[in-house]
Amino acid sequence: MKSLTTEQKQQLVEIINEEFGSGMTLAEFTDALLGVLEDMPGFETAKQSTINKLVNQLWSKYHE
């Protein structure tokens, strides 16, 4: 999976916030993010460690 820019990460957080709201738990946020990422080319080949890192980064941005 290609690395995402800071702007792309922010856009993902905004999409999730608009679609699902701002009060999700980590598990809910992770499920929502994985659903959004399913449509992104290259996601299916990403290592689990890469996905976990992205979830953690975006989870932090989600709470800013």
PDB file of N, CA, C, O and CB in Angstrom:
ATOM      1  N   MET A   1       0.846  -1.177   0.000  1.00  0.00           N
ATOM      2  CA  MET A   1       0.000   0.000   0.000  1.00  0.00           C
ATOM      3  C   MET A   1       0.883   1.228   0.000  1.00  0.00           C
ATOM      4  O   MET A   1       1.822   1.336   0.788  1.00  0.00           O
ATOM      5  CB  MET A   1      -0.958   0.005   1.211  1.00  0.00           C
ATOM      6  N   LYS A   2       0.578   2.130  -0.871  1.00  0.00           N
ATOM      7  CA  LYS A   2       1.319   3.373  -0.969  1.00  0.00           C
ATOM      8  C   LYS A   2       1.080   4.217   0.281  1.00  0.00           C
ATOM      9  O   LYS A   2      -0.003   4.194   0.866  1.00  0.00           O
ATOM     10  CB  LYS A   2       0.917   4.149  -2.239  1.00  0.00           C
ATOM     11  N   SER A   3       2.093   4.946   0.669  1.00  0.00           N
ATOM     12  CA  SER A   3       1.994   5.804   1.839  1.00  0.00           C
ATOM     13  C   SER A   3       1.012   6.949   1.577  1.00  0.00           C
ATOM     14  O   SER A   3       0.963   7.494   0.474  1.00  0.00           O
ATOM     15  CB  SER A   3       3.380   6.357   2.219  1.00  0.00           C
ATOM     16  N   LEU A   4       0.243   7.302   2.584  1.00  0.00           N
ATOM     17  CA  LEU A   4      -0.719   8.385   2.458  1.00  0.00           C
ATOM     18  C   LEU A   4      -0.097   9.685   2.937  1.00  0.00           C
ATOM     19  O   LEU A   4       0.702   9.700   3.873  1.00  0.00           O
ATOM     20  CB  LEU A   4      -2.000   8.075   3.250  1.00  0.00           C
ATOM     21  N   THR A   5      -0.471  10.774   2.284  1.00  0.00           N
ATOM     22  CA  THR A   5       0.001  12.083   2.709  1.00  0.00           C
ATOM     23  C   THR A   5      -0.784  12.530   3.940  1.00  0.00           C
ATOM     24  O   THR A   5      -1.813  11.945   4.279  1.00  0.00           O
ATOM     25  CB  THR A   5      -0.135  13.117   1.563  1.00  0.00           C
ATOM     26  N   THR A   6      -0.296  13.556   4.594  1.00  0.00           N
ATOM     27  CA  THR A   6      -0.996  14.120   5.745  1.00  0.00           C
ATOM     28  C   THR A   6      -2.376  14.601   5.328  1.00  0.00           C
ATOM     29  O   THR A   6      -3.347  14.413   6.061  1.00  0.00           O
ATOM     30  CB  THR A   6      -0.188  15.277   6.367  1.00  0.00           C
ATOM     31  N   GLU A   7      -2.468  15.209   4.176  1.00  0.00           N
ATOM     32  CA  GLU A   7      -3.755  15.697   3.674  1.00  0.00           C
ATOM     33  C   GLU A   7      -4.720  14.540   3.421  1.00  0.00           C
ATOM     34  O   GLU A   7      -5.901  14.637   3.755  1.00  0.00           O
ATOM     35  CB  GLU A   7      -3.554  16.508   2.383  1.00  0.00           C
ATOM     36  N   GLN A   8      -4.241  13.469   2.845  1.00  0.00           N
ATOM     37  CA  GLN A   8      -5.095  12.304   2.590  1.00  0.00           C
ATOM     38  C   GLN A   8      -5.591  11.681   3.889  1.00  0.00           C
ATOM     39  O   GLN A   8      -6.745  11.263   3.987  1.00  0.00           O
ATOM     40  CB  GLN A   8      -4.337  11.257   1.768  1.00  0.00           C
ATOM     41  N   LYS A   9      -4.712  11.623   4.885  1.00  0.00           N
ATOM     42  CA  LYS A   9      -5.112  11.099   6.190  1.00  0.00           C
ATOM     43  C   LYS A   9      -6.200  11.977   6.804  1.00  0.00           C
ATOM     44  O   LYS A   9      -7.177  11.470   7.356  1.00  0.00           O
ATOM     45  CB  LYS A   9      -3.895  11.010   7.136  1.00  0.00           C
ATOM     46  N   GLN A  10      -6.028  13.290   6.706  1.00  0.00           N
ATOM     47  CA  GLN A  10      -7.023  14.214   7.239  1.00  0.00           C
ATOM     48  C   GLN A  10      -8.355  14.044   6.511  1.00  0.00           C
ATOM     49  O   GLN A  10      -9.417  14.092   7.132  1.00  0.00           O
ATOM     50  CB  GLN A  10      -6.529  15.667   7.120  1.00  0.00           C
ATOM     51  N   GLN A  11      -8.297  13.849   5.211  1.00  0.00           N
ATOM     52  CA  GLN A  11      -9.517  13.644   4.435  1.00  0.00           C
ATOM     53  C   GLN A  11     -10.238  12.369   4.870  1.00  0.00           C
ATOM     54  O   GLN A  11     -11.466  12.356   4.960  1.00  0.00           O
ATOM     55  CB  GLN A  11      -9.192  13.583   2.939  1.00  0.00           C
ATOM     56  N   LEU A  12      -9.500  11.312   5.137  1.00  0.00           N
ATOM     57  CA  LEU A  12     -10.114  10.073   5.620  1.00  0.00           C
ATOM     58  C   LEU A  12     -10.822  10.293   6.955  1.00  0.00           C
ATOM     59  O   LEU A  12     -11.932   9.804   7.167  1.00  0.00           O
ATOM     60  CB  LEU A  12      -9.053   8.971   5.763  1.00  0.00           C
ATOM     61  N   VAL A  13     -10.178  11.027   7.844  1.00  0.00           N
ATOM     62  CA  VAL A  13     -10.789  11.316   9.144  1.00  0.00           C
ATOM     63  C   VAL A  13     -12.061  12.143   8.953  1.00  0.00           C
ATOM     64  O   VAL A  13     -13.070  11.897   9.614  1.00  0.00           O
ATOM     65  CB  VAL A  13      -9.789  12.065  10.065  1.00  0.00           C
ATOM     66  N   GLU A  14     -12.012  13.109   8.060  1.00  0.00           N
ATOM     67  CA  GLU A  14     -13.195  13.937   7.795  1.00  0.00           C
ATOM     68  C   GLU A  14     -14.337  13.102   7.212  1.00  0.00           C
ATOM     69  O   GLU A  14     -15.494  13.286   7.590  1.00  0.00           O
ATOM     70  CB  GLU A  14     -12.839  15.084   6.834  1.00  0.00           C
ATOM     71  N   ILE A  15     -14.027  12.210   6.317  1.00  0.00           N
ATOM     72  CA  ILE A  15     -15.049  11.330   5.730  1.00  0.00           C
ATOM     73  C   ILE A  15     -15.699  10.486   6.816  1.00  0.00           C
ATOM     74  O   ILE A  15     -16.924  10.379   6.884  1.00  0.00           O
ATOM     75  CB  ILE A  15     -14.431  10.417   4.641  1.00  0.00           C
ATOM     76  N   ILE A  16     -14.877   9.896   7.654  1.00  0.00           N
ATOM     77  CA  ILE A  16     -15.403   9.047   8.727  1.00  0.00           C
ATOM     78  C   ILE A  16     -16.250   9.868   9.692  1.00  0.00           C
ATOM     79  O   ILE A  16     -17.321   9.430  10.115  1.00  0.00           O
ATOM     80  CB  ILE A  16     -14.251   8.355   9.486  1.00  0.00           C
ATOM     81  N   ASN A  17     -15.772  11.047  10.034  1.00  0.00           N
ATOM     82  CA  ASN A  17     -16.504  11.913  10.950  1.00  0.00           C
ATOM     83  C   ASN A  17     -17.863  12.306  10.374  1.00  0.00           C
ATOM     84  O   ASN A  17     -18.865  12.309  11.089  1.00  0.00           O
ATOM     85  CB  ASN A  17     -15.684  13.163  11.264  1.00  0.00           C
ATOM     86  N   GLU A  18     -17.898  12.635   9.091  1.00  0.00           N
ATOM     87  CA  GLU A  18     -19.149  13.023   8.436  1.00  0.00           C
ATOM     88  C   GLU A  18     -20.110  11.842   8.312  1.00  0.00           C
ATOM     89  O   GLU A  18     -21.314  11.998   8.512  1.00  0.00           O
ATOM     90  CB  GLU A  18     -18.861  13.605   7.053  1.00  0.00           C
ATOM     91  N   GLU A  19     -19.590  10.683   7.989  1.00  0.00           N
ATOM     92  CA  GLU A  19     -20.433   9.506   7.758  1.00  0.00           C
ATOM     93  C   GLU A  19     -20.907   8.831   9.041  1.00  0.00           C
ATOM     94  O   GLU A  19     -22.028   8.326   9.104  1.00  0.00           O
ATOM     95  CB  GLU A  19     -19.684   8.508   6.927  1.00  0.00           C
ATOM     96  N   PHE A  20     -20.051   8.823  10.064  1.00  0.00           N
ATOM     97  CA  PHE A  20     -20.329   8.022  11.248  1.00  0.00           C
ATOM     98  C   PHE A  20     -20.409   8.825  12.542  1.00  0.00           C
ATOM     99  O   PHE A  20     -20.810   8.290  13.575  1.00  0.00           O
ATOM    100  CB  PHE A  20     -19.285   6.979  11.388  1.00  0.00           C
ATOM    101  N   GLY A  21     -20.035  10.093  12.500  1.00  0.00           N
ATOM    102  CA  GLY A  21     -20.090  10.919  13.702  1.00  0.00           C
ATOM    103  C   GLY A  21     -18.777  10.930  14.459  1.00  0.00           C
ATOM    104  O   GLY A  21     -17.815  10.256  14.091  1.00  0.00           O
ATOM    105  N   SER A  22     -18.762  11.714  15.525  1.00  0.00           N
ATOM    106  CA  SER A  22     -17.514  11.917  16.265  1.00  0.00           C
ATOM    107  C   SER A  22     -17.453  11.164  17.588  1.00  0.00           C
ATOM    108  O   SER A  22     -16.503  11.346  18.350  1.00  0.00           O
ATOM    109  CB  SER A  22     -17.319  13.375  16.525  1.00  0.00           C
ATOM    110  N   GLY A  23     -18.436  10.328  17.878  1.00  0.00           N
ATOM    111  CA  GLY A  23     -18.466   9.657  19.172  1.00  0.00           C
ATOM    112  C   GLY A  23     -18.184   8.178  19.141  1.00  0.00           C
ATOM    113  O   GLY A  23     -18.635   7.445  20.021  1.00  0.00           O
ATOM    114  N   MET A  24     -17.451   7.723  18.152  1.00  0.00           N
ATOM    115  CA  MET A  24     -17.204   6.286  18.022  1.00  0.00           C
ATOM    116  C   MET A  24     -16.136   5.799  18.996  1.00  0.00           C
ATOM    117  O   MET A  24     -15.260   6.554  19.418  1.00  0.00           O
ATOM    118  CB  MET A  24     -16.789   5.954  16.596  1.00  0.00           C
ATOM    119  N   THR A  25     -16.233   4.524  19.336  1.00  0.00           N
ATOM    120  CA  THR A  25     -15.172   3.852  20.086  1.00  0.00           C
ATOM    121  C   THR A  25     -14.056   3.493  19.105  1.00  0.00           C
ATOM    122  O   THR A  25     -14.222   3.620  17.892  1.00  0.00           O
ATOM    123  CB  THR A  25     -15.713   2.570  20.828  1.00  0.00           C
ATOM    124  N   LEU A  26     -12.932   3.048  19.633  1.00  0.00           N
ATOM    125  CA  LEU A  26     -11.832   2.640  18.760  1.00  0.00           C
ATOM    126  C   LEU A  26     -12.254   1.501  17.848  1.00  0.00           C
ATOM    127  O   LEU A  26     -11.912   1.497  16.665  1.00  0.00           O
ATOM    128  CB  LEU A  26     -10.616   2.224  19.587  1.00  0.00           C
ATOM    129  N   ALA A  27     -12.986   0.543  18.378  1.00  0.00           N
ATOM    130  CA  ALA A  27     -13.429  -0.595  17.557  1.00  0.00           C
ATOM    131  C   ALA A  27     -14.360  -0.127  16.441  1.00  0.00           C
ATOM    132  O   ALA A  27     -14.240  -0.583  15.304  1.00  0.00           O
ATOM    133  CB  ALA A  27     -14.142  -1.651  18.433  1.00  0.00           C
ATOM    134  N   GLU A  28     -15.274   0.766  16.751  1.00  0.00           N
ATOM    135  CA  GLU A  28     -16.193   1.296  15.737  1.00  0.00           C
ATOM    136  C   GLU A  28     -15.432   2.098  14.691  1.00  0.00           C
ATOM    137  O   GLU A  28     -15.698   1.988  13.494  1.00  0.00           O
ATOM    138  CB  GLU A  28     -17.278   2.173  16.392  1.00  0.00           C
ATOM    139  N   PHE A  29     -14.479   2.909  15.155  1.00  0.00           N
ATOM    140  CA  PHE A  29     -13.671   3.707  14.241  1.00  0.00           C
ATOM    141  C   PHE A  29     -12.864   2.805  13.308  1.00  0.00           C
ATOM    142  O   PHE A  29     -12.788   3.054  12.105  1.00  0.00           O
ATOM    143  CB  PHE A  29     -12.733   4.639  15.027  1.00  0.00           C
ATOM    144  N   THR A  30     -12.272   1.769  13.865  1.00  0.00           N
ATOM    145  CA  THR A  30     -11.476   0.833  13.064  1.00  0.00           C
ATOM    146  C   THR A  30     -12.332   0.179  11.992  1.00  0.00           C
ATOM    147  O   THR A  30     -11.920   0.091  10.835  1.00  0.00           O
ATOM    148  CB  THR A  30     -10.841  -0.242  13.959  1.00  0.00           C
ATOM    149  N   ASP A  31     -13.516  -0.277  12.369  1.00  0.00           N
ATOM    150  CA  ASP A  31     -14.423  -0.891  11.392  1.00  0.00           C
ATOM    151  C   ASP A  31     -14.804   0.096  10.290  1.00  0.00           C
ATOM    152  O   ASP A  31     -14.821  -0.257   9.111  1.00  0.00           O
ATOM    153  CB  ASP A  31     -15.688  -1.408  12.092  1.00  0.00           C
ATOM    154  N   ALA A  32     -15.107   1.324  10.678  1.00  0.00           N
ATOM    155  CA  ALA A  32     -15.476   2.351   9.698  1.00  0.00           C
ATOM    156  C   ALA A  32     -14.311   2.635   8.757  1.00  0.00           C
ATOM    157  O   ALA A  32     -14.496   2.719   7.543  1.00  0.00           O
ATOM    158  CB  ALA A  32     -15.915   3.648  10.408  1.00  0.00           C
ATOM    159  N   LEU A  33     -13.118   2.781   9.315  1.00  0.00           N
ATOM    160  CA  LEU A  33     -11.933   3.054   8.503  1.00  0.00           C
ATOM    161  C   LEU A  33     -11.657   1.912   7.538  1.00  0.00           C
ATOM    162  O   LEU A  33     -11.379   2.148   6.362  1.00  0.00           O
ATOM    163  CB  LEU A  33     -10.716   3.292   9.397  1.00  0.00           C
ATOM    164  N   LEU A  34     -11.730   0.678   8.023  1.00  0.00           N
ATOM    165  CA  LEU A  34     -11.486  -0.462   7.150  1.00  0.00           C
ATOM    166  C   LEU A  34     -12.508  -0.526   6.022  1.00  0.00           C
ATOM    167  O   LEU A  34     -12.181  -0.921   4.903  1.00  0.00           O
ATOM    168  CB  LEU A  34     -11.511  -1.754   7.952  1.00  0.00           C
ATOM    169  N   GLY A  35     -13.733  -0.143   6.314  1.00  0.00           N
ATOM    170  CA  GLY A  35     -14.760  -0.091   5.275  1.00  0.00           C
ATOM    171  C   GLY A  35     -14.433   0.931   4.204  1.00  0.00           C
ATOM    172  O   GLY A  35     -14.618   0.672   3.015  1.00  0.00           O
ATOM    173  N   VAL A  36     -13.948   2.091   4.620  1.00  0.00           N
ATOM    174  CA  VAL A  36     -13.568   3.135   3.662  1.00  0.00           C
ATOM    175  C   VAL A  36     -12.353   2.687   2.848  1.00  0.00           C
ATOM    176  O   VAL A  36     -12.291   2.914   1.640  1.00  0.00           O
ATOM    177  CB  VAL A  36     -13.263   4.468   4.396  1.00  0.00           C
ATOM    178  N   LEU A  37     -11.406   2.062   3.505  1.00  0.00           N
ATOM    179  CA  LEU A  37     -10.169   1.653   2.828  1.00  0.00           C
ATOM    180  C   LEU A  37     -10.364   0.510   1.835  1.00  0.00           C
ATOM    181  O   LEU A  37      -9.533   0.312   0.949  1.00  0.00           O
ATOM    182  CB  LEU A  37      -9.147   1.247   3.851  1.00  0.00           C
ATOM    183  N   GLU A  38     -11.446  -0.239   1.975  1.00  0.00           N
ATOM    184  CA  GLU A  38     -11.701  -1.345   1.048  1.00  0.00           C
ATOM    185  C   GLU A  38     -11.739  -0.887  -0.410  1.00  0.00           C
ATOM    186  O   GLU A  38     -11.415  -1.653  -1.317  1.00  0.00           O
ATOM    187  CB  GLU A  38     -13.011  -2.025   1.401  1.00  0.00           C
ATOM    188  N   ASP A  39     -12.134   0.360  -0.625  1.00  0.00           N
ATOM    189  CA  ASP A  39     -12.244   0.882  -1.981  1.00  0.00           C
ATOM    190  C   ASP A  39     -10.945   1.502  -2.493  1.00  0.00           C
ATOM    191  O   ASP A  39     -10.891   1.980  -3.626  1.00  0.00           O
ATOM    192  CB  ASP A  39     -13.342   1.903  -2.039  1.00  0.00           C
ATOM    193  N   MET A  40      -9.914   1.497  -1.675  1.00  0.00           N
ATOM    194  CA  MET A  40      -8.644   2.099  -2.081  1.00  0.00           C
ATOM    195  C   MET A  40      -7.725   1.045  -2.692  1.00  0.00           C
ATOM    196  O   MET A  40      -7.470   0.011  -2.074  1.00  0.00           O
ATOM    197  CB  MET A  40      -7.956   2.775  -0.878  1.00  0.00           C
ATOM    198  N   PRO A  41      -7.228   1.300  -3.904  1.00  0.00           N
ATOM    199  CA  PRO A  41      -6.302   0.359  -4.526  1.00  0.00           C
ATOM    200  C   PRO A  41      -5.053   0.162  -3.665  1.00  0.00           C
ATOM    201  O   PRO A  41      -4.508   1.125  -3.126  1.00  0.00           O
ATOM    202  CB  PRO A  41      -5.908   0.848  -5.922  1.00  0.00           C
ATOM    203  N   GLY A  42      -4.614  -1.059  -3.542  1.00  0.00           N
ATOM    204  CA  GLY A  42      -3.412  -1.378  -2.785  1.00  0.00           C
ATOM    205  C   GLY A  42      -3.683  -1.752  -1.349  1.00  0.00           C
ATOM    206  O   GLY A  42      -2.825  -2.346  -0.695  1.00  0.00           O
ATOM    207  N   PHE A  43      -4.843  -1.424  -0.845  1.00  0.00           N
ATOM    208  CA  PHE A  43      -5.158  -1.724   0.549  1.00  0.00           C
ATOM    209  C   PHE A  43      -5.126  -3.223   0.822  1.00  0.00           C
ATOM    210  O   PHE A  43      -4.680  -3.660   1.883  1.00  0.00           O
ATOM    211  CB  PHE A  43      -6.525  -1.159   0.912  1.00  0.00           C
ATOM    212  N   GLU A  44      -5.595  -3.996  -0.129  1.00  0.00           N
ATOM    213  CA  GLU A  44      -5.679  -5.437   0.084  1.00  0.00           C
ATOM    214  C   GLU A  44      -4.309  -6.096   0.245  1.00  0.00           C
ATOM    215  O   GLU A  44      -4.218  -7.215   0.751  1.00  0.00           O
ATOM    216  CB  GLU A  44      -6.414  -6.078  -1.064  1.00  0.00           C
ATOM    217  N   THR A  45      -3.251  -5.419  -0.177  1.00  0.00           N
ATOM    218  CA  THR A  45      -1.906  -5.981  -0.054  1.00  0.00           C
ATOM    219  C   THR A  45      -1.131  -5.409   1.132  1.00  0.00           C
ATOM    220  O   THR A  45       0.021  -5.782   1.352  1.00  0.00           O
ATOM    221  CB  THR A  45      -1.131  -5.735  -1.327  1.00  0.00           C
ATOM    222  N   ALA A  46      -1.742  -4.522   1.886  1.00  0.00           N
ATOM    223  CA  ALA A  46      -1.054  -3.890   3.012  1.00  0.00           C
ATOM    224  C   ALA A  46      -0.825  -4.899   4.129  1.00  0.00           C
ATOM    225  O   ALA A  46      -1.665  -5.760   4.391  1.00  0.00           O
ATOM    226  CB  ALA A  46      -1.861  -2.688   3.537  1.00  0.00           C
ATOM    227  N   LYS A  47       0.323  -4.779   4.779  1.00  0.00           N
ATOM    228  CA  LYS A  47       0.636  -5.623   5.921  1.00  0.00           C
ATOM    229  C   LYS A  47      -0.238  -5.206   7.105  1.00  0.00           C
ATOM    230  O   LYS A  47      -0.633  -4.046   7.215  1.00  0.00           O
ATOM    231  CB  LYS A  47       2.147  -5.530   6.284  1.00  0.00           C
ATOM    232  N   GLN A  48      -0.531  -6.148   7.976  1.00  0.00           N
ATOM    233  CA  GLN A  48      -1.347  -5.844   9.160  1.00  0.00           C
ATOM    234  C   GLN A  48      -0.686  -4.768  10.010  1.00  0.00           C
ATOM    235  O   GLN A  48      -1.380  -3.930  10.585  1.00  0.00           O
ATOM    236  CB  GLN A  48      -1.578  -7.113  10.002  1.00  0.00           C
ATOM    237  N   SER A  49       0.624  -4.772  10.102  1.00  0.00           N
ATOM    238  CA  SER A  49       1.333  -3.758  10.895  1.00  0.00           C
ATOM    239  C   SER A  49       1.132  -2.363  10.304  1.00  0.00           C
ATOM    240  O   SER A  49       1.020  -1.386  11.045  1.00  0.00           O
ATOM    241  CB  SER A  49       2.837  -4.087  10.969  1.00  0.00           C
ATOM    242  N   THR A  50       1.086  -2.269   8.983  1.00  0.00           N
ATOM    243  CA  THR A  50       0.846  -0.993   8.318  1.00  0.00           C
ATOM    244  C   THR A  50      -0.576  -0.508   8.591  1.00  0.00           C
ATOM    245  O   THR A  50      -0.798   0.676   8.842  1.00  0.00           O
ATOM    246  CB  THR A  50       1.088  -1.119   6.803  1.00  0.00           C
ATOM    247  N   ILE A  51      -1.514  -1.413   8.540  1.00  0.00           N
ATOM    248  CA  ILE A  51      -2.911  -1.070   8.810  1.00  0.00           C
ATOM    249  C   ILE A  51      -3.060  -0.603  10.256  1.00  0.00           C
ATOM    250  O   ILE A  51      -3.729   0.395  10.522  1.00  0.00           O
ATOM    251  CB  ILE A  51      -3.840  -2.280   8.531  1.00  0.00           C
ATOM    252  N   ASN A  52      -2.441  -1.318  11.182  1.00  0.00           N
ATOM    253  CA  ASN A  52      -2.518  -0.948  12.597  1.00  0.00           C
ATOM    254  C   ASN A  52      -1.930   0.436  12.838  1.00  0.00           C
ATOM    255  O   ASN A  52      -2.485   1.230  13.597  1.00  0.00           O
ATOM    256  CB  ASN A  52      -1.791  -1.982  13.459  1.00  0.00           C
ATOM    257  N   LYS A  53      -0.813   0.719  12.194  1.00  0.00           N
ATOM    258  CA  LYS A  53      -0.173   2.029  12.335  1.00  0.00           C
ATOM    259  C   LYS A  53      -1.096   3.125  11.807  1.00  0.00           C
ATOM    260  O   LYS A  53      -1.246   4.170  12.439  1.00  0.00           O
ATOM    261  CB  LYS A  53       1.184   2.060  11.586  1.00  0.00           C
ATOM    262  N   LEU A  54      -1.705   2.891  10.664  1.00  0.00           N
ATOM    263  CA  LEU A  54      -2.613   3.870  10.085  1.00  0.00           C
ATOM    264  C   LEU A  54      -3.823   4.095  10.984  1.00  0.00           C
ATOM    265  O   LEU A  54      -4.231   5.237  11.197  1.00  0.00           O
ATOM    266  CB  LEU A  54      -3.063   3.421   8.699  1.00  0.00           C
ATOM    267  N   VAL A  55      -4.393   3.029  11.507  1.00  0.00           N
ATOM    268  CA  VAL A  55      -5.538   3.149  12.423  1.00  0.00           C
ATOM    269  C   VAL A  55      -5.155   4.020  13.605  1.00  0.00           C
ATOM    270  O   VAL A  55      -5.907   4.921  13.977  1.00  0.00           O
ATOM    271  CB  VAL A  55      -6.013   1.752  12.911  1.00  0.00           C
ATOM    272  N   ASN A  56      -4.003   3.769  14.200  1.00  0.00           N
ATOM    273  CA  ASN A  56      -3.571   4.545  15.363  1.00  0.00           C
ATOM    274  C   ASN A  56      -3.350   6.012  15.029  1.00  0.00           C
ATOM    275  O   ASN A  56      -3.727   6.889  15.807  1.00  0.00           O
ATOM    276  CB  ASN A  56      -2.299   3.958  15.936  1.00  0.00           C
ATOM    277  N   GLN A  57      -2.745   6.286  13.887  1.00  0.00           N
ATOM    278  CA  GLN A  57      -2.516   7.669  13.467  1.00  0.00           C
ATOM    279  C   GLN A  57      -3.841   8.394  13.256  1.00  0.00           C
ATOM    280  O   GLN A  57      -4.022   9.522  13.716  1.00  0.00           O
ATOM    281  CB  GLN A  57      -1.677   7.710  12.177  1.00  0.00           C
ATOM    282  N   LEU A  58      -4.759   7.741  12.562  1.00  0.00           N
ATOM    283  CA  LEU A  58      -6.035   8.387  12.255  1.00  0.00           C
ATOM    284  C   LEU A  58      -6.926   8.484  13.484  1.00  0.00           C
ATOM    285  O   LEU A  58      -7.707   9.429  13.602  1.00  0.00           O
ATOM    286  CB  LEU A  58      -6.758   7.629  11.153  1.00  0.00           C
ATOM    287  N   TRP A  59      -6.827   7.538  14.391  1.00  0.00           N
ATOM    288  CA  TRP A  59      -7.584   7.582  15.645  1.00  0.00           C
ATOM    289  C   TRP A  59      -7.185   8.846  16.424  1.00  0.00           C
ATOM    290  O   TRP A  59      -8.039   9.525  16.994  1.00  0.00           O
ATOM    291  CB  TRP A  59      -7.327   6.287  16.505  1.00  0.00           C
ATOM    292  N   SER A  60      -5.891   9.151  16.441  1.00  0.00           N
ATOM    293  CA  SER A  60      -5.411  10.364  17.110  1.00  0.00           C
ATOM    294  C   SER A  60      -5.980  11.607  16.445  1.00  0.00           C
ATOM    295  O   SER A  60      -6.420  12.529  17.131  1.00  0.00           O
ATOM    296  CB  SER A  60      -3.877  10.416  17.099  1.00  0.00           C
ATOM    297  N   LYS A  61      -5.975  11.641  15.121  1.00  0.00           N
ATOM    298  CA  LYS A  61      -6.514  12.790  14.380  1.00  0.00           C
ATOM    299  C   LYS A  61      -8.025  12.916  14.602  1.00  0.00           C
ATOM    300  O   LYS A  61      -8.558  14.024  14.649  1.00  0.00           O
ATOM    301  CB  LYS A  61      -6.205  12.654  12.867  1.00  0.00           C
ATOM    302  N   TYR A  62      -8.698  11.799  14.734  1.00  0.00           N
ATOM    303  CA  TYR A  62     -10.148  11.774  14.944  1.00  0.00           C
ATOM    304  C   TYR A  62     -10.527  12.509  16.237  1.00  0.00           C
ATOM    305  O   TYR A  62     -11.607  13.091  16.333  1.00  0.00           O
ATOM    306  CB  TYR A  62     -10.657  10.317  14.990  1.00  0.00           C
ATOM    307  N   HIS A  63      -9.639  12.476  17.215  1.00  0.00           N
ATOM    308  CA  HIS A  63      -9.919  13.099  18.508  1.00  0.00           C
ATOM    309  C   HIS A  63      -9.360  14.502  18.637  1.00  0.00           C
ATOM    310  O   HIS A  63      -9.482  15.108  19.702  1.00  0.00           O
ATOM    311  CB  HIS A  63      -9.371  12.251  19.604  1.00  0.00           C
ATOM    312  N   GLU A  64      -8.756  15.034  17.600  1.00  0.00           N
ATOM    313  CA  GLU A  64      -8.185  16.402  17.674  1.00  0.00           C
ATOM    314  C   GLU A  64      -9.283  17.439  17.630  1.00  0.00           C
ATOM    315  O   GLU A  64      -9.003  18.637  17.680  1.00  0.00           O
ATOM    316  CB  GLU A  64      -7.188  16.651  16.519  1.00  0.00           C
TER     317      GLU A  64
END
